[in-house]
Amino acid sequence: MPEPEQRIWGSFEVLQELTDGEVKIKELRVKPGRALSLQKHAQRSEIWIVQSGCGSAIIGGTSEELTPGRRVEICQSEWHQLINGGSEDLVIFEVQFGERCAEEDIRRAHER
């Protein structure tokens, strides 16, 4: 099994890819006090399911509290951000689905 991909905010691991790259399931682990960039995707939508920890999601300019068992949906081309303001890792299952689920399909707000 491959090692998780390390990032400044934490890490992610691809758990499964289905149907020729049109569905991907990842586990995201966000360190306390860290956040992913504000971003959107042109070719996919996402569902985040909170496994453990607490934090918040910014989706389309609205903030939503994240607690274990919570599920949020992110539409294609919708700006979103994952933030861990807690004291333990925020662990999210991310289900990506669309035309193409690739790391290259990320447009960050600071790249406008």
N, C-alpha and C positions, 0 to 999 in steps of 0.2 A: 504494500500500500504506500503511495507517495506521501512525503512529508507535507504538512500544511504550508501554504504560501505565506511568508511573513510580510507584513506591511507595518508602517509607522503606527497605525491605529490598532494593530493586533494581527490576526491571521484569518485565512479562509482555507477550506478544504472542499474539493469537489467530491461529493458522495456518490453521485450517479448522473450519467448523461443518457438521454433517451431520444428516440426518433430523429436520428441524424442531426443532432445539435439543436433541435427545436424545443427541448426541455432539459433543464439542468437543475440539480439540487445541490446546494452548497451549505456548509456550516460556517457561519461567520462568528468570530470571537473578538469582541471589541474590548480593549483594555479600559480600566477605570479612568475617567477624565479625558478620553479620546473620542474622536468622531471621524466618520467617513466624510469625504468631500461632498458638497452640494452638487448633485449630478442628475443626468437623465439619460435615457437610452432610446435610440431611434428604432430599434428592431425587436424590442422585447418589453414585456410587462413582468412584474414580480409580485410575489406574495411573501411577506415576512411572518414567521411564526416564532414567538419568543419561547425558547427552551428554559433559560434561567437568567437571573439578573434583572436589572431595571434600567430604564433609559427613556429616550424619547425619539420620535420619528417626526421629521418635518416633511410633509407631503403636500405639494402644491401650495405652500405658504402657510399651512395649518399645522400646529404642533399636536401630537398625540402621545399620551403616556404609554409606555411599554412595560408590561409586567408578565410573568410567566403565564403561558397559555394564550396570550393576546395575539391576534392575527390582524395584519393590515395589508391592504392591496395598493399597489403602485401601478398606474396605467402607463402605457407606452408614451414616451415624450413628456412625462410629468416630472418636474423637479422634486428631488427627495434627498434626505440626509438622515443618517443613523447616528445618534449621540448617546454615549454612555456617561451620565452624570453621577453614577453610583460608585460604590466602593469595591465591587467585585466585577468580574468579567460579565459582559452582556453577550449571551450566546443566542444566535438567531439561526433558524433554518430558513434559507432563501430558496424559493422555487421560482425559477426563471422560465418563461415560455414565450414563444414568438417565432418570427422568421429565422432568427439566428441568435444564439446565446453565446456570445464571445466577449472576452475581456476588452477587446478593441471597441466595443459598442458603448463607450462611456464618454459623455461630453460633460466636462466639469464647468461650473459657473464661472470660475476664474479664467476660463479659456474662451469666453464669449468673444 
